[in-house]
Protein backbone atom coordinates (compact mmCIF):
# COMPACT_ATOMS: atom_id res chain seq x y z
CA UNK A 1 0.00 0.00 0.00
CA UNK A 2 1.29 3.44 -0.89
CA UNK A 3 2.12 6.02 1.73
CA UNK A 4 -0.51 8.78 1.72
CA UNK A 5 1.10 12.12 0.83
CA UNK A 6 -0.70 15.19 2.14
CA UNK A 7 0.34 18.74 1.34
CA UNK A 8 -1.18 21.11 3.84
CA UNK A 9 -1.67 24.85 3.97
CA UNK A 10 -3.00 25.22 0.44
CA UNK A 11 -4.22 28.82 0.03
CA UNK A 12 -4.86 29.20 -3.70
CA UNK A 13 -5.97 27.24 -6.77
CA UNK A 14 -2.57 27.41 -8.52
CA UNK A 15 -0.84 25.74 -5.58
CA UNK A 16 -3.63 23.16 -5.34
CA UNK A 17 -3.23 22.20 -8.99
CA UNK A 18 0.56 22.08 -8.69
CA UNK A 19 0.27 19.79 -5.65
CA UNK A 20 -2.09 17.49 -7.55
CA UNK A 21 0.25 17.45 -10.55
CA UNK A 22 3.13 16.64 -8.20
CA UNK A 23 1.22 13.54 -7.10
CA UNK A 24 -0.21 14.52 -3.71
CA UNK A 25 -2.95 12.21 -2.44
CA UNK A 26 -4.50 14.79 -0.11
CA UNK A 27 -4.59 18.58 0.22
CA UNK A 28 -5.18 20.45 3.46
CA UNK A 29 -7.08 23.74 3.74
CA UNK A 30 -6.70 25.56 7.04
CA UNK A 31 -9.83 27.14 8.51
CA UNK A 32 -8.21 28.40 11.72
CA UNK A 33 -8.02 32.24 11.63
CA UNK A 34 -4.83 32.17 13.72
CA UNK A 35 -2.87 30.51 10.92
CA UNK A 36 -0.87 32.35 8.25
CA UNK A 37 -2.38 29.74 5.89
CA UNK A 38 -5.99 30.51 6.84
CA UNK A 39 -8.51 30.39 4.01
CA UNK A 40 -11.94 31.97 4.04
CA UNK A 41 -14.96 29.91 3.11
CA UNK A 42 -15.19 31.65 -0.25
CA UNK A 43 -11.50 31.04 -1.02
CA UNK A 44 -11.88 27.42 0.09
CA UNK A 45 -14.78 26.89 -2.32
CA UNK A 46 -12.64 28.25 -5.18
CA UNK A 47 -9.78 25.92 -4.29
CA UNK A 48 -12.03 22.89 -3.81
CA UNK A 49 -13.59 23.47 -7.23
CA UNK A 50 -10.28 22.77 -9.00
CA UNK A 51 -9.24 19.66 -7.04
CA UNK A 52 -10.02 16.55 -9.09
CA UNK A 53 -11.78 13.49 -7.74
CA UNK A 54 -9.52 10.95 -6.13
CA UNK A 55 -7.58 13.60 -4.19
CA UNK A 56 -8.67 13.89 -0.56
CA UNK A 57 -9.85 17.34 0.47
CA UNK A 58 -8.96 17.85 4.14
CA UNK A 59 -10.39 20.63 6.28
CA UNK A 60 -8.05 21.64 9.12
CA UNK A 61 -10.02 22.83 12.15
CA UNK A 62 -9.05 23.94 15.67
CA UNK A 63 -11.53 23.27 18.50
CA UNK A 64 -14.36 22.85 15.97
CA UNK A 65 -15.96 19.82 14.38
CA UNK A 66 -18.44 21.19 11.86
CA UNK A 67 -17.34 21.30 8.23
CA UNK A 68 -17.11 24.99 7.27
CA UNK A 69 -17.86 24.29 3.60
CA UNK A 70 -19.25 21.47 1.50
CA UNK A 71 -16.86 19.35 -0.52
CA UNK A 72 -14.44 18.31 2.23
CA UNK A 73 -13.73 14.58 2.46
CA UNK A 74 -12.02 14.51 5.86
CA UNK A 75 -11.84 16.84 8.87
CA UNK A 76 -8.48 17.13 10.63
CA UNK A 77 -9.24 18.16 14.20
CA UNK A 78 -6.72 20.04 16.36
CA UNK A 79 -7.40 20.98 19.97
CA UNK A 80 -8.49 19.10 23.05
CA UNK A 81 -11.89 20.78 23.35
CA UNK A 82 -13.35 19.51 20.09
CA UNK A 83 -16.13 16.92 20.19
CA UNK A 84 -16.18 13.89 17.91
CA UNK A 85 -17.43 15.02 14.49
CA UNK A 86 -19.74 13.13 12.18
CA UNK A 87 -18.13 11.52 9.13
CA UNK A 88 -14.46 10.89 8.41
CA UNK A 89 -11.98 12.63 10.68
CA UNK A 90 -8.35 12.60 11.71
CA UNK A 91 -7.14 13.64 15.18
CA UNK A 92 -4.05 15.83 15.33
CA UNK A 93 -1.91 15.09 18.37
CA UNK A 94 1.25 16.65 19.71
CA UNK A 95 4.42 14.63 19.34
CA UNK A 96 5.56 13.27 22.68
CA UNK A 97 5.60 10.25 24.90
CA UNK A 98 1.79 10.18 25.26
CA UNK A 99 1.08 9.40 21.59
CA UNK A 100 -0.02 5.81 22.25
CA UNK A 101 -2.21 6.85 25.21
CA UNK A 102 -3.89 9.60 23.18
CA UNK A 103 -4.63 7.17 20.35
CA UNK A 104 -6.15 4.65 22.76
CA UNK A 105 -8.41 7.36 24.25
CA UNK A 106 -9.68 8.57 20.85
CA UNK A 107 -12.23 6.18 19.37
CA UNK A 108 -13.61 6.82 15.92
CA UNK A 109 -10.70 8.67 14.37
CA UNK A 110 -9.67 7.24 11.01
CA UNK A 111 -6.06 8.36 11.47
CA UNK A 112 -3.80 10.33 13.80
CA UNK A 113 -1.64 13.19 12.56
CA UNK A 114 1.40 13.51 14.83
CA UNK A 115 2.82 17.03 14.63
CA UNK A 116 5.15 19.41 16.45
CA UNK A 117 3.15 22.35 17.76
CA UNK A 118 4.96 25.40 19.08
CA UNK A 119 3.30 27.99 21.30
CA UNK A 120 0.03 29.08 19.69
CA UNK A 121 0.88 27.40 16.35
CA UNK A 122 -1.07 24.17 15.83
CA UNK A 123 1.24 22.86 13.12
CA UNK A 124 3.09 24.29 10.17
CA UNK A 125 6.01 25.12 12.46
CA UNK A 126 8.73 23.47 10.39
CA UNK A 127 10.00 21.68 13.52
CA UNK A 128 10.67 17.95 13.55
CA UNK A 129 10.39 15.46 16.43
CA UNK A 130 11.79 12.02 17.26
CA UNK A 131 9.97 10.01 14.59
CA UNK A 132 10.54 6.72 16.42
CA UNK A 133 7.91 7.89 18.95
CA UNK A 134 5.33 7.23 16.21
CA UNK A 135 6.68 3.80 15.21
CA UNK A 136 4.86 0.53 15.82
CA UNK A 137 1.48 1.99 16.69
CA UNK A 138 -1.74 0.06 16.08
CA UNK A 139 -3.31 2.95 14.19
CA UNK A 140 -3.01 4.84 10.95
CA UNK A 141 -0.37 7.47 11.70
CA UNK A 142 0.39 10.50 9.56
CA UNK A 143 3.76 12.07 10.33
CA UNK A 144 3.96 15.85 10.20
CA UNK A 145 6.29 18.48 11.57
CA UNK A 146 9.22 19.78 9.58
CA UNK A 147 9.02 17.21 6.79
CA UNK A 148 10.80 18.17 3.58
CA UNK A 149 12.28 16.49 0.51
CA UNK A 150 15.60 16.26 2.37
CA UNK A 151 14.34 14.34 5.42
CA UNK A 152 11.13 12.53 4.52
CA UNK A 153 12.91 9.26 3.64
CA UNK A 154 14.53 9.22 7.09
CA UNK A 155 11.13 9.88 8.71
CA UNK A 156 9.53 7.07 6.71
CA UNK A 157 12.29 4.64 7.64
CA UNK A 158 12.07 5.54 11.34
CA UNK A 159 8.28 5.33 11.79
CA UNK A 160 6.82 3.49 8.78
CA UNK A 161 3.67 5.64 8.92
CA UNK A 162 0.45 5.35 6.94
CA UNK A 163 0.98 8.89 5.66
CA UNK A 164 3.15 12.00 5.66
CA UNK A 165 2.11 15.66 5.77
CA UNK A 166 4.25 18.61 4.73
CA UNK A 167 3.51 22.30 4.86
CA UNK A 168 5.94 25.06 5.79
CA UNK A 169 9.09 23.42 4.41
CA UNK A 170 7.45 23.32 0.97
CA UNK A 171 6.89 27.08 0.87
CA UNK A 172 8.57 30.19 -0.53
CA UNK A 173 6.67 32.27 2.04
CA UNK A 174 3.89 31.37 4.52
CA UNK A 175 0.93 30.22 2.44
CA UNK A 176 2.83 30.32 -0.88
CA UNK A 177 3.98 26.89 -2.04
CA UNK A 178 7.22 26.22 -3.89
CA UNK A 179 6.07 23.96 -6.72
CA UNK A 180 9.51 22.42 -7.28
CA UNK A 181 9.76 21.48 -3.58
CA UNK A 182 6.31 19.89 -3.67
CA UNK A 183 7.39 17.75 -6.63
CA UNK A 184 10.65 16.85 -4.87
CA UNK A 185 8.76 15.89 -1.71
CA UNK A 186 6.36 13.53 -3.47
CA UNK A 187 9.24 12.09 -5.52
CA UNK A 188 11.26 11.43 -2.34
CA UNK A 189 8.34 9.52 -0.80
CA UNK A 190 7.77 7.40 -3.90
CA UNK A 191 11.50 6.67 -4.27
CA UNK A 192 11.63 5.54 -0.65
CA UNK A 193 8.65 3.23 -1.28
CA UNK A 194 10.46 1.64 -4.22
CA UNK A 195 13.51 0.92 -2.05
CA UNK A 196 11.60 -0.23 1.06
N, C-alpha and C positions, 0 to 999 in steps of 0.2 A: 504494500500500500504506500502511496506517495505521501510525503510530508506535506501538510497543508501550509501554504505560504500566504500570509496575510500582510498587506501593506496598509498601515494605519495612518490617520491624519490627512486623508484626502480632502482637499478644500476646493478643487475645481475640476471641471470636466476634462480638460487637457491632461492633467495628472492621472485622472481615473483611467482614461483611455490608454495612456502610456503604461500604467501598471498592468492593465489587462494584456496589452501587447507584449509586455515583459514576461507574462506567464503567471501572474498572481492568481491564486485561487479565491482570495477573499480581499475585500477592501473595507477599511474602517472609516466611518464618518463620525466625528466627535461633536456631540450635542451639549457638552458642558461649557457654559459661558466663560469659565475660568481658564480655558485652554487657548493657547495661541493658534490652535488648529480648529477652533470652534466654527461650525457651520450653522447658518440659520436654516429654518425649515424650508424656505424658498430655495436657497442655494442647494440644500440637500436634494430637493426634488429634481433640480436641474442635473445634478451629478448622477442621481439614480437613473434618470432617463437614458443615459448613454451607456450604462453598464449592461453588457449582454447577459443573457441567461447562462446559467452554469457557473457564474462567479458569485460567491456569497456576498451579500450586502449586509455589513455589520454596523449596527448603531451603538456607539459608545456612550453610555449614560453614567452619571454619578448620582447616587442616592435616589434614583428614579427607576421605575420599571415599566412605564407605559411608552410604547413606541411613539416618538414624536411625529413621524410621517409614515405613510403607507409605503410599501415596497421594500422594507427591511426584512431580511431572512432570519437574522439572529440578533439578539440584544446582548451586548457585553456590559455587564453590570459591575461598576466600581462602587465602593463604599459599604460600610457595615450596616447602615440603616435601611437599605433597600429590601423590600419584600420580594418574595419569589414571583417572578412575572409569569404570565401565560405564554405558551409557545416555546420556541427554542431560545436558550440563553446560555451564555458563558459567564462564569464568575471570575472576576479579576481578583487575585490575591497577592499580597506583598511577599516578596522573596524573603525567606527566613526559615528558621528551624520548625515552625508550626505549619508548614505546607500540608503535610499529611493529615494533621488534626483538622485543619480547615476544610480539606476535601471531604473527610469523613463526616463533618457536621453540615455539609451542604448538599442535601438530596435534590435531585431534579436537574442539576446543571449538566449540560451536555459535555462541557469541557471547562478547564481551568486555565486561565491565562496568568502565568507567574511573571510578575514585573517588578521593577525597582523604583518604587515611588520615592520622592524626595520633597520634604516639606509639604507645600500645598499641591504640588504637581502629582497627578494620579497616573503617571506614565509619560512616555515621550521625553524622558530625562536624559537619554543617551548613556545611562549608567548600567553597567553589567552587574551580575551577582555570581556566586558560586553555583554553576549550572548543575553540579552533582547533587545539590539539594533537591532537584526536581527529577532525579533519576529513579527508576524502579517503582513508580507509583502506579496504583491500580485505577488509573483514570486517564482520560484524554488530557494531556498537558500541552499547552501552547507556551513556548518560551518567548519572553519579550525582555526588553531592557538592554539597550546598547548594542543590539545586533546589527551587523553590517556585513558587507561582502567579505571583509577581511577576517571576521571571527565566527561566522555562522557555522562553518564546518566543525570547528572546535566545540561549539555549543551542541551541535547535533551529536557528535561523538560522545560527549560527556553525559548527556541526558536522554538521548534517543526519544525525543518528544513526538507527539502526534502532529504538532504544528509549530511554526515559528512566526513571529510578528515583529516587523521593523517599522520604525517611524522616523525619529529625528536624525538618525545617522544616514538616512537616504535623502536628506534635504540640502538645498542650497541656502535656504533661510527658513525659519519656522513657518510651516504651512505651504512651502514651495518645494516640490519634489525635484530631485536631480534624476532625470530619466535614465541616464547612463548607469547611475548607482543602483537604481531599481532593477535594471536588466542584469547587472553584475550580481546582485543579491540573489535573484531567482536562479541564475546560472550556477552560482556557488552551491545552492541547496541541491539542485538537480545533479551536479557533478558529484557531490558527496553521496547521494543516493546510489549512483552508478558504482561507486567504489565500495559502498558498505555491504 
